[in-house]
Amino acid sequence: MTIITTIFFIEESWPKSKREKTEKEVKIKIHIFRNRDALYLLGQFAFHSLSFIMYVSTLAIFLGIVLGLDTIGVSIMLTISGISRAIVRFSVFNLTIKRLGEKKMTILGLSILVVTFFLIGIFGTFYKVIWIFVLLMVFASYGVSCSRGILISRVTQSVSPREIGKINGYTTTLDSIAQIVGPILGTFLLQGFPTATYIFGAVMAIFALGAFLMDFRETIPFLEKSKLKETVSFVPE
């Protein structure tokens, strides 16, 4: 008995040659230094980090110089700031992201930081009331909770999985630079202009404004870019 086996070959609609070409093109586009979205998001994070670190690192100095609080008073205010961040992060944060989504939530958080930093400078100059600064610290905590984590997540999502470690290193470097520049610049402004803290607030607000305005440009995550590239390149013959 002879068994004749017939094998039918169906031509592959997306052959290996096309796949390799697509993968090569995607690799070129997602390289960090050629990835415009990644560089843009790193720039946005740099503005945000500089304003945030400048605020956090000089908060104790601000409370001492501007409000005239002693060591115990400063410690209490810093404790309030830390507790408010924890409460906001584990309560209001989840509610906000469910209601608004990441995009609108980030815009809300960055706008809150712009206004709050500006008001800190204004009230520090003209209206030094402790309970007002407690409220401003709570609002600042809310703004940071709504924006910082999402900004870092966007930066990570802008590159391929192989480059996540590298770009996380860049965000850490930017944070380190902010931790050098922020305290020096903030302390210089507070000690140089102790009766005009609106200058200190304005500088923080300007950095925060840069991050806020940059949030209105649309960026595409790496995975969406890859899917889009595959869709465009997949043309059955």
C-alpha positions as CSV (number, residue, x, y, z in Angstrom):
1,M,0.0,0.0,0.0
2,T,1.3,3.3,-1.0
3,I,0.4,6.3,1.0
4,I,0.6,9.5,-0.9
5,T,0.8,12.5,1.3
6,T,0.1,15.8,-0.3
7,I,1.3,18.9,1.6
8,F,-0.2,22.2,0.7
9,F,1.9,25.3,1.3
10,I,0.1,28.5,1.9
11,E,2.3,31.5,1.2
12,E,2.9,33.4,4.4
13,S,1.2,36.8,4.3
14,W,3.9,38.4,6.6
15,P,7.2,36.6,5.7
16,K,10.3,36.6,7.7
17,S,12.0,39.2,5.5
18,K,9.2,41.7,6.3
19,R,9.2,40.9,10.0
20,E,13.0,41.4,10.2
21,K,12.7,44.7,8.3
22,T,9.9,45.9,10.7
23,E,11.8,44.8,13.8
24,K,14.9,46.7,12.5
25,E,12.9,49.8,11.9
26,V,11.3,49.7,15.3
27,K,14.6,49.2,17.0
28,I,16.0,52.3,15.4
29,K,13.0,54.4,16.4
30,I,12.9,53.2,20.0
31,H,16.6,53.9,20.8
32,I,16.5,56.2,23.7
33,F,18.5,59.0,22.1
34,R,16.4,58.8,18.9
35,N,13.1,58.3,20.8
36,R,11.6,61.8,20.8
37,D,8.8,60.8,23.2
38,A,11.2,59.3,25.7
39,L,13.4,62.5,25.6
40,Y,10.4,64.7,25.9
41,L,9.1,62.8,28.9
42,L,12.5,62.9,30.5
43,G,12.5,66.7,30.1
44,Q,9.0,66.9,31.6
45,F,10.1,64.8,34.6
46,A,13.2,67.0,35.0
47,F,11.1,70.1,35.4
48,H,8.7,68.4,37.8
49,S,11.5,66.8,39.9
50,L,13.4,70.1,40.2
51,S,10.3,71.9,41.5
52,F,9.4,69.1,43.8
53,I,12.9,68.5,45.3
54,M,13.3,72.3,45.7
55,Y,10.1,72.4,47.8
56,V,10.8,69.3,49.9
57,S,14.5,69.9,50.6
58,T,14.0,73.5,51.7
59,L,10.7,73.1,53.6
60,A,12.3,72.9,57.0
61,I,14.4,76.0,56.2
62,F,11.3,77.9,55.0
63,L,9.4,77.0,58.1
64,G,12.3,78.2,60.3
65,I,13.3,81.4,58.4
66,V,9.9,82.6,57.2
67,L,7.5,81.4,59.9
68,G,10.0,81.6,62.7
69,L,9.2,78.1,64.1
70,D,11.6,76.4,66.5
71,T,12.9,72.9,66.1
72,I,9.8,71.3,67.6
73,G,7.5,73.4,65.5
74,V,9.4,72.5,62.3
75,S,9.3,68.8,63.3
76,I,5.5,68.9,63.8
77,M,5.0,70.6,60.5
78,L,7.2,68.1,58.7
79,T,5.3,65.3,60.4
80,I,2.0,66.8,59.2
81,S,3.4,67.0,55.7
82,G,4.4,63.3,55.8
83,I,1.2,62.1,57.2
84,S,-0.9,64.1,54.7
85,R,1.1,62.5,51.8
86,A,0.5,59.0,53.2
87,I,-3.2,59.6,53.7
88,V,-3.7,61.2,50.2
89,R,-1.7,58.4,48.6
90,F,-3.8,55.6,50.0
91,S,-7.2,57.2,49.9
92,V,-7.9,60.2,47.6
93,F,-5.4,58.9,45.0
94,N,-7.4,55.8,44.1
95,L,-10.7,57.7,44.0
96,T,-9.2,60.4,41.7
97,I,-7.7,58.1,39.2
98,K,-10.9,56.1,38.9
99,R,-12.9,59.3,38.3
100,L,-10.5,61.2,36.0
101,G,-8.1,58.6,34.5
102,E,-4.3,59.1,34.3
103,K,-4.2,61.9,31.8
104,K,-6.6,64.3,33.5
105,M,-5.3,63.3,36.9
106,T,-1.7,64.2,35.9
107,I,-2.9,67.6,34.6
108,L,-4.8,68.2,37.8
109,G,-1.8,67.3,40.0
110,L,0.7,69.4,38.0
111,S,-1.7,72.4,38.0
112,I,-2.2,72.1,41.8
113,L,1.6,72.2,42.3
114,V,1.9,75.4,40.1
115,V,-0.7,77.2,42.1
116,T,0.4,75.9,45.5
117,F,4.1,76.8,45.0
118,F,3.1,80.2,43.9
119,L,0.8,80.7,46.9
120,I,3.5,79.5,49.3
121,G,5.7,82.4,48.2
122,I,2.9,84.9,48.3
123,F,1.7,84.0,51.8
124,G,5.2,83.7,53.0
125,T,5.7,87.3,52.2
126,F,2.4,89.0,53.0
127,Y,0.4,86.6,55.3
128,K,2.3,84.4,57.6
129,V,-0.4,82.2,59.2
130,I,0.5,78.7,60.2
131,W,-2.8,77.0,59.4
132,I,-2.7,78.3,55.8
133,F,0.7,76.7,55.3
134,V,-0.7,73.5,56.7
135,L,-3.4,73.5,54.1
136,L,-0.9,74.4,51.3
137,M,1.3,71.5,52.4
138,V,-1.7,69.1,52.2
139,F,-2.6,70.4,48.7
140,A,1.0,70.0,47.6
141,S,1.0,66.4,48.8
142,Y,-2.1,65.8,46.8
143,G,-0.6,67.4,43.7
144,V,2.5,65.2,44.0
145,S,0.5,62.1,44.6
146,C,-1.5,62.8,41.4
147,S,1.4,63.4,39.2
148,R,4.8,62.1,40.2
149,G,4.2,58.4,40.0
150,I,2.3,58.6,36.7
151,L,5.1,60.8,35.2
152,I,7.7,58.1,36.1
153,S,5.4,55.4,34.7
154,R,5.1,57.2,31.4
155,V,8.9,57.5,31.0
156,T,9.2,53.8,31.6
157,Q,6.5,53.0,29.1
158,S,8.1,55.1,26.4
159,V,10.9,52.5,25.7
160,S,11.2,48.8,24.9
161,P,11.4,46.3,27.8
162,R,15.2,46.0,27.2
163,E,15.7,49.7,27.8
164,I,13.6,50.1,30.9
165,G,16.6,49.7,33.2
166,K,18.6,52.3,31.2
167,I,15.8,54.9,31.2
168,N,15.1,54.3,34.9
169,G,18.8,55.1,35.4
170,Y,18.2,58.4,33.6
171,T,15.3,59.3,35.8
172,T,17.3,58.5,38.9
173,T,20.1,60.7,37.6
174,L,17.7,63.5,37.0
175,D,16.5,63.1,40.6
176,S,20.0,63.2,41.8
177,I,20.8,66.4,39.9
178,A,17.6,67.9,41.3
179,Q,18.7,67.0,44.8
180,I,21.9,68.9,44.2
181,V,20.5,72.0,42.5
182,G,17.2,72.2,44.4
183,P,18.5,72.7,47.9
184,I,21.2,75.1,46.8
185,L,18.9,77.2,44.7
186,G,16.1,77.1,47.3
187,T,18.4,78.0,50.2
188,F,20.0,80.8,48.3
189,L,16.6,82.4,47.5
190,L,15.3,82.0,51.0
191,Q,18.4,83.4,52.7
192,G,19.0,86.1,50.0
193,F,15.4,87.3,50.0
194,P,13.9,86.3,53.4
195,T,11.3,89.1,53.1
196,A,10.4,88.4,49.5
197,T,9.6,84.7,49.5
198,Y,7.4,85.3,46.5
199,I,10.6,85.0,44.5
200,F,11.2,81.6,46.0
201,G,7.6,80.5,45.2
202,A,7.7,82.0,41.7
203,V,10.9,80.0,40.8
204,M,9.3,76.7,42.0
205,A,6.1,77.6,40.2
206,I,7.9,78.3,36.9
207,F,9.6,74.8,37.0
208,A,6.3,73.2,37.9
209,L,4.6,75.2,35.1
210,G,7.1,73.8,32.6
211,A,6.1,70.2,33.5
212,F,2.4,71.2,33.4
213,L,2.5,72.8,29.9
214,M,4.5,69.8,28.5
215,D,1.7,67.5,29.6
216,F,-0.6,68.7,26.8
217,R,1.5,67.1,24.1
218,E,0.5,63.6,23.3
219,T,3.1,60.8,23.6
220,I,2.7,57.2,22.4
221,P,3.9,54.3,24.6
222,F,6.4,51.9,23.1
223,L,3.9,49.0,22.9
224,E,1.4,51.1,21.0
225,K,4.1,52.2,18.6
226,S,5.0,48.6,18.0
227,K,1.4,47.5,17.4
228,L,0.9,50.5,15.1
229,K,4.1,49.7,13.2
230,E,3.0,46.0,12.8
231,T,-0.4,47.1,11.5
232,V,1.1,49.4,8.9
233,S,3.7,46.9,7.8
234,F,1.3,44.0,7.6
235,V,0.0,44.1,4.0
236,P,-1.2,40.7,2.8
237,E,-0.2,39.9,-0.7
